[in-house]
Amino acid sequence: MVNDPIGDMLIQIKNASLARNSEIEFPYSKLKMALGKILKDEGYIASVAKVGTDPKANLRVGIKYVNGASVITGVKRVSKPGLRWYVAKDKIPQVVGGMGIAILSTPQGVMTGSTAKKKGTGGELLCKIW
């Protein structure tokens, strides 16, 4: 049983990229799909798709490489099940001097830190990716 499915997803993506795998699959959830769409839109992964039918659906993620190197160089899970981190709109962190992204879960949905700043909303700081 996984206590932290988001952290598990992020680490599996990072490990798959280090192992030079082209794809990885894990159990589907709406939050994981929203996180995958953000990673795809920001250019950190090649593809994200729901495979199969509920309740046994999986999420298939295609790993992205540029010149043989993985696009994702690091991930950090910030808000964990044992300790939640909430940030106000003016306290959203900048990741690696603007070279990475922070992902937040806000009342308007899951979004990047820069989008949350533009919309003027804070939320739970899920992770940082660079």
N, C-alpha and C positions, 0 to 999 in steps of 0.2 A: 504494500500500500504506500502510495506517495503522499506525503503530507504537504508538499509544496509543488503543485503541478506546473506553475509558471517557471519557477527556478529550475525544475527538472527539464522543461522544454528548452530553456535558454542554454543550459549546460550541454544538453544533447546536441543542439545545433553547433555549439562551439567545438565539442569533441568530434563531431562528424566532419567538420571543416578541417580540423587538425589531422584526421585520419584520411583525408582526401576522398571522402564519400561524396557521391553526386546527389543522393536523396536520403531523407530520413522520414520515418513515420512514427507517430505517437497518437494516443487516444484523443478524439475530437472534443472540443468544448468551444462555446461562443467566445470566451475570453481569449483562448489560444488563437482562434481564427482572427480576432481583431488585432492581436499582437502580431500575427503573421502578416496581415495586410499592411500594417504600419512598416514592418521590416522590409516588405517588398516595395512599397511606395518610396521608402528612403534609400533603396538600392543595396540593402544588406543581404538579401536573399534573392534567388532567381525566380522562384515560384512558390505558391501556396495554394493547396486545393483540398477540399473535403472529398474523401474516398470512402465509398460504401454507403450503407443506409443506417439510420439510427435504429437501435441503440449501440450498434457495433461499429460506428463510423470512426475513421482515422483521419488525421491531418497529415498530408504529405507535403514536405518542404524540400524544395530544390536548393542546394547550396550554391552560392555564387563565388566564382574565382576570377581574378584578374591577373594575367601573366603567371598563372600557376600558383598564385598566393591567394589565400582566403580574404574576402573583403572584411569579415569580422575578425578583429584582432583581440578584442576583449569584451567581456560582459560582467556586470556586477548587479546582483539582485539586491535591491535596497530595502524595500518593505517586505518583511517575511511574516509568516503566520504567527510567530511568537512576539514580534515587535513591528507594528505598523508605523510607517513614516508618512506623515501628511505635510504638504507644503502649501503655503499661501502663494497667490499669483506673483508676488514680488520676490519670493524666495526660491523660485524654480532654478535649479543649478544649471550651469553651463558645463558640458562634458568635454574634457580634453581641449579646452580653449575654443570650443565651437566645432571641433572636428567629429564629435560624436553626438548622440541624441539621448535625451531622457524621455522615458515613456511614463505617462500618468494615467490613472483611472480617475476621471472627473465625473460630475453629475451629467455632463453632456456626452459621455462615452470615453473610450480609450483614445488617447491622442499623444502627440509628441509635446515636449516642453515648449517649443517655440509656438506651436498652434495654441496651446493653453494660455501662453502669455498674450497672444493676439486677441483671444476671446475673453481675456480678463478673468480666468478661473484657475483655482488651485485644485488639489486633489491628492490622492495617494500616489506617491512616487514608487512605481513598480520596479524599474530597473534603469540602468545606464548601459549604453552600447557604443563601442567605438571600434 
